[in-house]
Amino acid sequence: MIFFCSEFTLINENDEFLENAIVNVEEVKKAKYSLSDLRGKDIDVRSLTTRKLSEVLFHKIPKVKAIYEQVIGKKLSIDISKVNKIVEIRHNIVHRNGRTIDDEIIVVTAEDLSNAIVFIKEFSSELQIQINAVVNS
């Protein structure tokens, strides 16, 4: 059983997943590197793929879900709405000085934080279960 793994771990441990990333993940498929980028580095295809995936912003939950699906070659039946809302609130706090795009003040209570932790744990647990099902099949 693999305890929560990133797509980096998946592509490093499984050639099929590496191939899926190279063929299906747009950022990897269209990656361009100059010789000066690669000079002096011990780099192979797996390293280049990992390097490109590391540039993906993990606060874009729909994009992250899509990348996992592209890497494992299977659709994930996982609800991202609650986690996506948490990320949206975080974005507004960090980038809009605690206000929504409509200039409404964001209020976060202790209960909101507690719920956010629960939702994130549920999301990551379900994601792990579904990845394990593919990896172990």
Protein Blocks (a to p, Z undefined) as FASTA:
>chain_A
ZZdddfklmmmmomklmmmmmmmmmklmmpccdfklmgopacdfklmmmmmmmmpcfklm
klmmmmmmmmnopacdddfklmmmmmmmmmmmmmnnopafkopacdddfklmmmmmmmmm
mmmmmmmmmmmmmmmZZ
